[in-house]
Amino acid sequence: MKLFRFAPVMLAAFLLTGCFDNKKSTTETASPEQQKLPAAPTFNADSAYAYVAKQVAFGPRVPNTPAHVKTGDWVIGKFKSYGLTVREQPFEAMAFDGKMLRSRNIIAQFQPQAARRVTIFTHWDTRPFADKDKEKKNAPFDGASDGASGVGIALEMARILAAQPDSLTPAVGVDFVLFDSEDYGYDSSTQSELTNKLANQEAQGGSSWCLGSQYWAKNLMPANYKSEYGILLDMVGAKNGKFSREDTSRQKARDVVDKVWNIAAQIGYSDYFLFQDSPGITDDHVFTNQAGVRTIDIIDHLPVGDDYFPAYHHTTQDNLANIDKRTLKAVGQVVLQTLYGE
């Protein structure tokens, strides 16, 4: 449920904030030859869906609300129940409207002793207002895809990894880093009547979005954290989900983009993972890349057309009815297979 400022890379190399013509920024290439993949466990979409439904049942996970606290406690409890090493990173951040948000990032490590590591990033909060909704602009909403779906996939991956015997675990440790206060940003296209009190911060390279990842990038947990690469999951559960190759991902970690999209094609999910390029976007991966973790973004957005985001984005339509187990399966299985390819 993010509505971020976009940063597409055009031939003229300039920055846009707001709407743009995706058609001019889209390229398409053929998928490469297939290579044999190692065996990986089966991702259970029913289980992932149940995790999404549980989060939605708490209510909108807006910082400073009881639903937000209860959801965070539940997520931490689930990771711990699977035997992962869990840390909380509490912080307080000012939102664009001046509110101080009581927040916490959640870090859960599988095989923390492993030297080689891969990071799965997502965010677990929801936006406090459906500012793109035609009728309920100021209403909080469920954020079923935008927030809950990424957490649902992360929890299911943690459950699966923990259930494997030592002989069948991947050759890397896996860290699940869940960012808070990601979606409480200023959108000039829908909130022009409001004042962005973080405008000066944005002028210096920060953002009113992604407050949790900005904090983590400046205060790495674990300390001096390193990993081979990261995969950000954002809006990964909706019906007809489409994932194109976002520009910042290609610029910072093209080899990881190629790896993930090639695996998707080989195991039958090219209808979801499109071999098409799309403009850059301000998302958590911008700041994890700045922190030294080469990160790609798997995010539901169309590489063609007038709208970057699908119709449910930041509206009350992003509810449980918006979730499709087939999309959860596609993303979860592709990422799990990627881990087992290491």
KEKE-3310 file (N, C-alpha, C; in steps of 0.2 Angstrom, whole numbers, plus 5000, padded with zeros to 4 digits):
npx = (5004:5009:5012:5023:5035:5040:5055:5059:5071:5075:5079:5084:5088:5082:5073:5057:5042:5027:5015:5019:5024:5023:5025:5035:5046:5048:5055:5057:5063:5069:5067:5080:5090:5085:5091:5096:5088:5091:5083:5069:5059:5041:5031:5018:5003:4991:4994:5001:4991:4983:4991:4991:4977:4976:4983:4976:4964:4967:4965:4968:4986:4991:5004:5005:4993:4982:4980:4991:5001:4997:4998:5012:5017:5011:5017:5031:5030:5026:5038:5047:5041:5045:5058:5067:5080:5076:5075:5070:5069:5066:5060:5058:5049:5047:5032:5027:5016:5019:5017:5023:5029:5027:5037:5044:5056:5057:5067:5072:5081:5086:5096:5107:5121:5127:5139:5137:5124:5107:5095:5078:5067:5053:5038:5028:5018:5003:4996:4989:4978:4966:4970:4969:4957:4941:4929:4932:4943:4950:4950:4956:4963:4964:4976:4979:4986:4996:5008:5003:5004:5017:5023:5016:5021:5034:5033:5028:5039:5048:5043:5043:5057:5062:5056:5063:5075:5092:5100:5093:5092:5095:5110:5113:5112:5096:5089:5075:5069:5058:5051:5045:5033:5033:5024:5018:5019:5021:5010:5010:5001:4989:4988:4989:4984:4989:5003:5020:5030:5042:5049:5062:5070:5068:5074:5087:5090:5083:5067:5049:5043:5046:5052:5056:5065:5075:5079:5084:5095:5104:5106:5112:5105:5108:5123:5135:5130:5130:5126:5123:5114:5098:5080:5066:5050:5035:5018:5013:5003:4991:4977:4980:4993:5007:5024:5037:5053:5061:5069:5079:5082:5088:5099:5106:5108:5108:5112:5105:5092:5091:5093:5082:5071:5074:5073:5059:5053:5058:5052:5038:5032:5031:5020:5018:5030:5037:5047:5050:5055:5054:5051:5061:5057:5054:5057:5058:5070:5079:5085:5091:5100:5108:5113:5122:5117:5114:5100:5084:5068:5053:5038:5021:5017:5012:5021:5017:5005:4995:4995:5005:5003:4993:4974:4969:4978:4982:4969:4952:4949:4960:4959:4955:4948:4955:4966:4975:4978:4986:4995:5002:5008:5016:5025:5031:5036:5045:5055:5059:5064:5075:5083:5087:5095:5107)
npy = (4994:5006:5023:5030:5043:5043:5038:5037:5032:5040:5043:5056:5057:5063:5067:5062:5067:5060:5057:5048:5043:5027:5019:5024:5020:5006:4991:4975:4959:4943:4927:4918:4903:4888:4881:4867:4866:4866:4855:4861:4865:4864:4878:4883:4890:4891:4891:4903:4912:4911:4918:4931:4934:4933:4945:4955:4953:4959:4972:4988:4991:5003:5014:5018:5013:5001:4990:4989:4987:4974:4966:4967:4960:4948:4944:4943:4933:4922:4920:4917:4905:4896:4894:4904:4917:4931:4949:4965:4981:4995:5012:5029:5040:5055:5058:5064:5073:5078:5070:5060:5044:5029:5016:5000:4990:4973:4959:4943:4929:4915:4901:4908:4907:4905:4910:4915:4925:4929:4941:4944:4956:4966:4976:4979:4988:4998:5010:5025:5031:5030:5037:5037:5033:5035:5038:5036:5044:5048:5037:5023:5008:4990:4985:4973:4967:4976:4976:4966:4954:4953:4950:4938:4929:4929:4924:4911:4906:4906:4896:4885:4883:4881:4869:4860:4846:4846:4842:4846:4860:4877:4883:4895:4907:4914:4930:4938:4954:4965:4980:4995:5008:5012:5016:5028:5041:5056:5061:5070:5070:5067:5073:5087:5097:5097:5100:5095:5091:5085:5089:5096:5086:5077:5084:5082:5070:5060:5053:5055:5043:5026:5025:5016:5008:5018:5021:5009:5007:5017:5012:4998:4982:4966:4973:4980:4973:4961:4954:4943:4947:4956:4954:4962:4962:4968:4972:4959:4950:4951:4949:4944:4949:4957:4958:4967:4972:4982:4998:5003:4991:4984:4993:4992:4978:4969:4956:4948:4951:4945:4932:4929:4932:4923:4910:4911:4910:4897:4889:4890:4903:4914:4922:4930:4936:4947:4948:4962:4979:4992:5009:5017:5017:5025:5015:5003:4997:5006:5012:5001:4997:5008:5005:4995:4983:4974:4975:4970:4974:4966:4970:4974:4981:4988:4987:4995:5007:5020:5021:5018:5010:4996:4996:4995:5000:5009:5011:5007:4995:4987:4974:4958:4951:4955:4947:4934:4917:4911:4921:4923:4910:4910:4920:4916:4903:4906:4914:4905:4895:4902:4904:4891:4889:4894)
npz = (5000:4996:4992:4983:4979:4963:4954:4939:4927:4913:4896:4896:4908:4921:4936:4941:4950:4954:4941:4926:4909:4907:4896:4888:4895:4895:4891:4883:4885:4879:4888:4896:4892:4900:4915:4925:4941:4959:4971:4980:4994:4994:4993:5003:4999:5005:5019:5019:5015:5026:5036:5031:5032:5046:5050:5044:5051:5063:5061:5053:5052:5059:5064:5081:5086:5094:5086:5078:5088:5093:5081:5078:5090:5088:5076:5079:5089:5081:5073:5083:5087:5077:5080:5076:5078:5085:5085:5091:5085:5091:5088:5086:5075:5065:5056:5040:5043:5055:5066:5079:5077:5085:5083:5077:5070:5064:5066:5061:5062:5052:5054:5061:5063:5051:5039:5026:5019:5015:5013:5016:5014:5020:5023:5038:5042:5040:5029:5035:5029:5016:5003:4989:4987:4980:4987:5001:5007:5018:5026:5036:5030:5025:5020:5014:5003:5002:5012:5022:5014:5010:5023:5026:5017:5021:5034:5031:5023:5033:5042:5034:5031:5044:5047:5040:5039:5044:5034:5023:5022:5015:5008:5014:5027:5032:5033:5039:5038:5044:5040:5049:5049:5036:5026:5029:5021:5012:4998:4985:4974:4979:4991:4991:4998:5011:5022:5019:5031:5031:5020:5018:5022:5012:5002:5005:5002:5009:5014:5015:5016:5020:5033:5042:5036:5033:5046:5050:5040:5045:5057:5058:5061:5064:5071:5060:5049:5035:5020:5006:4996:4995:4995:4992:4997:4991:4991:4986:4984:4978:4966:4950:4950:4944:4941:4936:4930:4940:4939:4949:4955:4944:4942:4954:4957:4946:4943:4952:4950:4937:4941:4949:4941:4930:4936:4940:4927:4923:4932:4930:4931:4924:4919:4930:4934:4924:4909:4907:4908:4920:4927:4940:4958:4973:4987:5000:4996:4991:5002:5009:4999:5000:5012:5010:5006:4993:4984:4977:4971:4972:4967:4965:4950:4935:4919:4908:4902:4909:4923:4937:4948:4953:4953:4966:4974:4989:4992:4999:4993:4995:5002:5010:5001:4990:4989:4982:4981:4972:4967:4979:4980:4968:4971:4983:4980:4970:4977:4987:4980:4974:4985:4988:4977:4981)
capx = (5000:5014:5011:5029:5038:5044:5061:5061:5077:5073:5085:5086:5090:5079:5069:5050:5038:5020:5013:5023:5022:5027:5026:5041:5051:5047:5058:5056:5068:5067:5070:5086:5090:5084:5097:5093:5088:5091:5076:5067:5052:5035:5028:5011:5000:4986:4997:5003:4985:4981:4995:4988:4971:4977:4985:4970:4959:4969:4963:4974:4992:4994:5008:5002:4986:4982:4980:4998:5005:4995:5001:5019:5018:5010:5023:5037:5028:5027:5045:5050:5039:5048:5065:5072:5082:5072:5077:5066:5073:5061:5062:5052:5051:5042:5029:5026:5012:5022:5015:5028:5026:5031:5038:5049:5058:5057:5073:5071:5086:5086:5103:5111:5128:5129:5143:5134:5117:5102:5090:5071:5064:5046:5036:5022:5013:4998:4995:4983:4972:4966:4970:4967:4950:4936:4924:4934:4950:4953:4949:4961:4961:4967:4982:4980:4992:5002:5010:5001:5006:5024:5024:5013:5026:5040:5032:5028:5046:5052:5040:5046:5064:5063:5054:5068:5081:5098:5103:5089:5092:5099:5117:5114:5107:5091:5087:5069:5069:5052:5051:5039:5032:5035:5019:5016:5022:5017:5009:5008:4996:4983:4988:4992:4981:4993:5010:5025:5035:5049:5052:5069:5074:5068:5079:5094:5091:5079:5060:5044:5041:5051:5055:5059:5071:5080:5082:5089:5101:5108:5108:5111:5104:5113:5128:5139:5126:5131:5123:5125:5109:5092:5074:5061:5043:5030:5012:5015:4998:4984:4974:4983:4999:5012:5031:5042:5060:5061:5075:5084:5084:5092:5105:5110:5109:5106:5113:5100:5086:5091:5092:5075:5066:5075:5070:5052:5052:5059:5047:5032:5028:5033:5014:5018:5037:5037:5053:5050:5059:5050:5055:5062:5052:5056:5054:5063:5076:5083:5089:5095:5105:5113:5117:5127:5114:5112:5093:5080:5061:5047:5032:5016:5016:5012:5026:5014:4999:4996:4995:5011:5001:4986:4969:4968:4983:4980:4961:4949:4949:4965:4956:4956:4945:4960:4972:4975:4983:4990:5000:5006:5012:5021:5031:5034:5040:5051:5060:5061:5069:5081:5087:5090:5100:5113)
capy = (5000:5012:5028:5033:5047:5039:5041:5034:5034:5041:5045:5063:5057:5067:5064:5064:5065:5059:5053:5048:5038:5020:5016:5026:5017:4999:4987:4968:4954:4936:4924:4914:4896:4885:4877:4863:4869:4861:4854:4866:4863:4867:4884:4882:4896:4891:4894:4910:4916:4912:4923:4937:4935:4935:4952:4959:4953:4964:4979:4992:4991:5010:5015:5022:5010:4995:4984:4989:4984:4967:4963:4966:4955:4941:4942:4941:4926:4917:4919:4913:4898:4892:4894:4909:4921:4937:4955:4971:4988:5001:5019:5034:5044:5060:5058:5071:5078:5080:5065:5055:5037:5024:5010:4995:4985:4966:4955:4936:4925:4908:4899:4914:4905:4904:4916:4918:4926:4932:4945:4945:4963:4968:4980:4976:4993:5000:5017:5027:5034:5028:5044:5037:5031:5040:5039:5036:5046:5048:5030:5018:5002:4984:4984:4965:4966:4981:4975:4959:4949:4951:4947:4932:4925:4929:4919:4904:4904:4904:4890:4879:4882:4878:4862:4855:4843:4850:4840:4849:4867:4880:4884:4901:4909:4919:4935:4942:4960:4968:4987:4998:5015:5012:5018:5035:5046:5062:5060:5076:5069:5066:5077:5093:5102:5096:5102:5090:5094:5082:5091:5097:5080:5074:5088:5080:5063:5056:5053:5055:5036:5021:5028:5011:5006:5023:5020:5003:5008:5021:5009:4992:4977:4966:4978:4978:4968:4960:4949:4942:4951:4956:4954:4966:4960:4973:4971:4953:4945:4953:4945:4947:4952:4958:4960:4969:4973:4989:5001:5003:4984:4983:4996:4990:4971:4966:4948:4946:4952:4940:4926:4928:4931:4917:4905:4911:4907:4890:4885:4891:4909:4920:4926:4935:4939:4949:4950:4969:4984:4998:5014:5016:5019:5025:5010:5002:4994:5012:5013:4995:4997:5013:5002:4990:4976:4974:4973:4971:4975:4963:4975:4974:4987:4987:4991:4999:5010:5027:5021:5014:5005:4993:5000:4994:5004:5015:5012:5002:4989:4982:4970:4951:4949:4956:4942:4928:4912:4909:4926:4921:4904:4912:4924:4912:4898:4908:4916:4899:4892:4906:4903:4885:4890:4897)
capz = (5000:4996:4986:4984:4974:4958:4951:4933:4923:4906:4892:4898:4915:4926:4941:4941:4956:4952:4935:4920:4904:4908:4889:4885:4899:4895:4886:4884:4882:4880:4894:4894:4892:4906:4918:4930:4947:4964:4974:4985:4997:4991:4996:5005:4998:5010:5025:5018:5015:5033:5039:5028:5035:5053:5051:5042:5057:5069:5059:5050:5057:5058:5070:5087:5087:5097:5081:5076:5093:5093:5076:5079:5095:5085:5071:5083:5092:5076:5071:5088:5088:5072:5082:5073:5082:5084:5088:5089:5084:5092:5086:5085:5069:5064:5050:5036:5046:5062:5071:5081:5076:5089:5078:5078:5065:5067:5063:5063:5058:5052:5054:5062:5063:5044:5036:5020:5021:5011:5017:5014:5017:5018:5028:5041:5044:5034:5028:5039:5025:5009:5000:4982:4987:4978:4992:5008:5006:5025:5030:5036:5026:5028:5017:5013:4999:5003:5019:5025:5009:5011:5029:5026:5013:5025:5039:5028:5022:5040:5044:5029:5032:5051:5047:5036:5042:5043:5027:5017:5023:5010:5010:5016:5032:5029:5038:5038:5041:5043:5042:5051:5047:5029:5022:5031:5017:5008:4991:4982:4970:4983:4998:4990:5003:5017:5021:5020:5036:5029:5013:5019:5023:5006:4998:5007:5000:5013:5011:5020:5015:5021:5039:5046:5032:5034:5052:5050:5036:5049:5063:5056:5066:5069:5070:5054:5045:5029:5016:4999:4993:4998:4990:4995:4995:4992:4987:4982:4985:4974:4960:4943:4952:4939:4943:4931:4933:4942:4937:4954:4956:4939:4942:4960:4958:4940:4943:4957:4946:4932:4944:4951:4935:4926:4940:4939:4921:4923:4936:4927:4934:4919:4919:4935:4933:4917:4907:4905:4912:4922:4930:4947:4963:4980:4991:5005:4993:4990:5008:5010:4995:5003:5018:5007:5005:4986:4985:4972:4973:4969:4968:4960:4946:4928:4916:4903:4904:4913:4931:4939:4953:4952:4955:4973:4978:4993:4993:5003:4990:4997:5008:5010:4994:4985:4989:4977:4984:4966:4967:4985:4978:4963:4974:4988:4977:4967:4982:4990:4975:4974:4991:4987:4972:4984)
cpx = (5004:5011:5018:5030:5041:5050:5063:5067:5075:5080:5088:5089:5088:5074:5062:5047:5031:5019:5018:5021:5026:5029:5033:5047:5052:5051:5056:5061:5066:5070:5075:5085:5089:5090:5093:5094:5088:5084:5075:5060:5047:5032:5021:5007:4994:4988:4998:4997:4982:4984:4992:4982:4971:4979:4979:4965:4961:4966:4969:4980:4995:4998:5004:4995:4987:4983:4988:5002:5004:4998:5008:5021:5017:5015:5029:5036:5029:5034:5048:5048:5042:5056:5070:5074:5079:5074:5071:5071:5068:5064:5056:5054:5045:5039:5029:5021:5013:5021:5022:5026:5031:5031:5043:5050:5059:5062:5073:5076:5086:5094:5108:5119:5131:5133:5139:5127:5113:5097:5083:5068:5056:5044:5029:5017:5008:4998:4989:4977:4972:4965:4969:4960:4945:4931:4926:4941:4954:4953:4955:4959:4966:4974:4984:4986:4998:5003:5009:5004:5013:5026:5021:5018:5032:5039:5031:5035:5049:5049:5043:5053:5065:5061:5058:5073:5087:5101:5099:5088:5096:5106:5119:5110:5102:5089:5080:5069:5062:5052:5045:5039:5034:5030:5015:5019:5018:5016:5006:5002:4989:4982:4990:4989:4985:5000:5015:5030:5042:5052:5059:5073:5074:5073:5086:5095:5087:5072:5055:5041:5047:5055:5059:5065:5077:5083:5087:5095:5106:5110:5107:5110:5103:5119:5133:5136:5129:5127:5124:5121:5103:5086:5069:5054:5038:5024:5013:5009:4991:4983:4978:4989:5004:5019:5036:5048:5062:5068:5081:5087:5089:5099:5109:5112:5106:5106:5107:5093:5085:5090:5085:5070:5067:5072:5062:5050:5052:5054:5040:5028:5030:5026:5014:5025:5038:5044:5052:5053:5054:5054:5056:5057:5056:5053:5060:5070:5081:5088:5093:5101:5110:5116:5121:5124:5111:5105:5089:5073:5056:5041:5027:5015:5016:5017:5023:5008:5000:4997:5001:5008:4994:4980:4967:4973:4981:4973:4959:4948:4955:4963:4957:4954:4950:4965:4970:4980:4988:4996:5005:5011:5017:5027:5035:5038:5046:5056:5063:5066:5075:5086:5090:5095:5106:5117)
cpy = (5006:5017:5032:5038:5042:5042:5037:5037:5034:5043:5052:5063:5062:5064:5067:5063:5065:5055:5053:5043:5032:5018:5018:5023:5010:4996:4979:4964:4947:4932:4919:4907:4893:4881:4873:4866:4864:4860:4859:4863:4867:4872:4883:4889:4897:4894:4901:4915:4917:4917:4930:4939:4936:4942:4956:4959:4957:4971:4982:4993:4998:5011:5020:5019:5004:4989:4984:4985:4976:4963:4962:4961:4948:4939:4939:4934:4921:4915:4915:4906:4893:4892:4899:4914:4928:4943:4960:4977:4993:5008:5023:5039:5049:5059:5065:5076:5080:5075:5061:5048:5032:5017:5005:4990:4978:4962:4948:4932:4918:4906:4905:4913:4905:4911:4919:4919:4930:4935:4945:4951:4963:4973:4978:4981:4994:5007:5019:5030:5032:5034:5043:5034:5036:5042:5040:5038:5046:5042:5026:5012:4996:4982:4976:4963:4970:4981:4968:4954:4947:4948:4940:4927:4924:4924:4912:4902:4902:4897:4884:4878:4879:4871:4857:4852:4846:4848:4843:4857:4870:4881:4891:4902:4914:4924:4938:4948:4964:4975:4990:5005:5017:5017:5025:5040:5051:5060:5066:5076:5069:5070:5084:5099:5102:5098:5096:5093:5090:5084:5093:5091:5076:5077:5086:5073:5058:5056:5053:5047:5032:5023:5022:5008:5011:5023:5014:5004:5012:5017:5001:4987:4970:4971:4975:4973:4967:4954:4949:4947:4951:4956:4957:4964:4965:4972:4965:4947:4946:4949:4949:4951:4952:4961:4961:4971:4980:4992:5001:4996:4982:4986:4994:4982:4967:4958:4945:4946:4946:4933:4924:4927:4925:4911:4905:4908:4900:4886:4886:4897:4915:4924:4931:4939:4941:4951:4957:4974:4990:5003:5013:5019:5020:5020:5008:5000:5000:5013:5007:4995:5002:5010:4997:4984:4977:4971:4975:4971:4971:4966:4974:4980:4985:4991:4995:5002:5017:5027:5016:5008:5002:4997:5000:4998:5010:5016:5007:4996:4984:4979:4963:4948:4950:4951:4936:4923:4910:4914:4924:4915:4906:4915:4920:4907:4900:4910:4910:4896:4896:4905:4896:4884:4892:4891)
cpz = (5000:4991:4987:4978:4969:4956:4945:4930:4916:4902:4894:4905:4920:4930:4941:4948:4954:4946:4930:4915:4904:4901:4886:4889:4899:4890:4888:4881:4883:4886:4892:4894:4899:4909:4924:4937:4953:4967:4979:4988:4993:4996:4997:5005:5003:5017:5025:5019:5022:5037:5037:5032:5042:5054:5049:5048:5063:5067:5056:5055:5056:5065:5075:5089:5090:5092:5079:5081:5093:5087:5076:5084:5092:5080:5074:5086:5087:5074:5077:5089:5083:5074:5079:5079:5081:5088:5086:5089:5085:5090:5086:5079:5068:5057:5046:5039:5053:5067:5073:5081:5081:5085:5081:5072:5068:5063:5065:5058:5058:5050:5055:5062:5056:5042:5030:5021:5015:5015:5013:5018:5015:5023:5031:5043:5038:5034:5032:5035:5018:5004:4992:4981:4985:4983:4999:5009:5013:5029:5030:5032:5028:5026:5017:5009:5000:5011:5021:5020:5010:5018:5029:5022:5017:5031:5037:5026:5028:5042:5040:5031:5039:5051:5043:5040:5040:5036:5021:5018:5017:5013:5013:5022:5029:5035:5035:5041:5039:5045:5044:5048:5040:5024:5024:5028:5014:5001:4988:4977:4973:4989:4997:4995:5010:5016:5023:5024:5035:5023:5013:5019:5016:5001:4999:5005:5004:5010:5017:5020:5018:5028:5042:5042:5033:5040:5052:5046:5040:5055:5062:5062:5062:5066:5064:5050:5038:5026:5009:4995:4997:4993:4994:4992:4996:4988:4983:4983:4982:4968:4954:4945:4946:4942:4938:4934:4934:4941:4943:4955:4951:4940:4948:4960:4952:4940:4947:4953:4940:4935:4946:4945:4931:4930:4939:4932:4920:4927:4935:4929:4930:4918:4924:4935:4926:4915:4903:4910:4914:4926:4937:4952:4970:4985:4996:5002:4992:4996:5010:5005:4997:5009:5016:5006:4998:4986:4979:4975:4969:4971:4963:4956:4939:4924:4910:4906:4908:4920:4933:4944:4950:4955:4963:4977:4982:4993:4997:5000:4991:5003:5006:5003:4989:4984:4985:4980:4978:4966:4973:4983:4973:4966:4979:4985:4974:4971:4985:4986:4974:4979:4991:4982:4974:4987)
residu = (MET:LYS:LEU:PHE:ARG:PHE:ALA:PRO:VAL:MET:LEU:ALA:ALA:PHE:LEU:LEU:THR:GLY:CYS:PHE:ASP:ASN:LYS:LYS:SER:THR:THR:GLU:THR:ALA:SER:PRO:GLU:GLN:GLN:LYS:LEU:PRO:ALA:ALA:PRO:THR:PHE:ASN:ALA:ASP:SER:ALA:TYR:ALA:TYR:VAL:ALA:LYS:GLN:VAL:ALA:PHE:GLY:PRO:ARG:VAL:PRO:ASN:THR:PRO:ALA:HIS:VAL:LYS:THR:GLY:ASP:TRP:VAL:ILE:GLY:LYS:PHE:LYS:SER:TYR:GLY:LEU:THR:VAL:ARG:GLU:GLN:PRO:PHE:GLU:ALA:MET:ALA:PHE:ASP:GLY:LYS:MET:LEU:ARG:SER:ARG:ASN:ILE:ILE:ALA:GLN:PHE:GLN:PRO:GLN:ALA:ALA:ARG:ARG:VAL:THR:ILE:PHE:THR:HIS:TRP:ASP:THR:ARG:PRO:PHE:ALA:ASP:LYS:ASP:LYS:GLU:LYS:LYS:ASN:ALA:PRO:PHE:ASP:GLY:ALA:SER:ASP:GLY:ALA:SER:GLY:VAL:GLY:ILE:ALA:LEU:GLU:MET:ALA:ARG:ILE:LEU:ALA:ALA:GLN:PRO:ASP:SER:LEU:THR:PRO:ALA:VAL:GLY:VAL:ASP:PHE:VAL:LEU:PHE:ASP:SER:GLU:ASP:TYR:GLY:TYR:ASP:SER:SER:THR:GLN:SER:GLU:LEU:THR:ASN:LYS:LEU:ALA:ASN:GLN:GLU:ALA:GLN:GLY:GLY:SER:SER:TRP:CYS:LEU:GLY:SER:GLN:TYR:TRP:ALA:LYS:ASN:LEU:MET:PRO:ALA:ASN:TYR:LYS:SER:GLU:TYR:GLY:ILE:LEU:LEU:ASP:MET:VAL:GLY:ALA:LYS:ASN:GLY:LYS:PHE:SER:ARG:GLU:ASP:THR:SER:ARG:GLN:LYS:ALA:ARG:ASP:VAL:VAL:ASP:LYS:VAL:TRP:ASN:ILE:ALA:ALA:GLN:ILE:GLY:TYR:SER:ASP:TYR:PHE:LEU:PHE:GLN:ASP:SER:PRO:GLY:ILE:THR:ASP:ASP:HIS:VAL:PHE:THR:ASN:GLN:ALA:GLY:VAL:ARG:THR:ILE:ASP:ILE:ILE:ASP:HIS:LEU:PRO:VAL:GLY:ASP:ASP:TYR:PHE:PRO:ALA:TYR:HIS:HIS:THR:THR:GLN:ASP:ASN:LEU:ALA:ASN:ILE:ASP:LYS:ARG:THR:LEU:LYS:ALA:VAL:GLY:GLN:VAL:VAL:LEU:GLN:THR:LEU:TYR:GLY:GLU)
# end
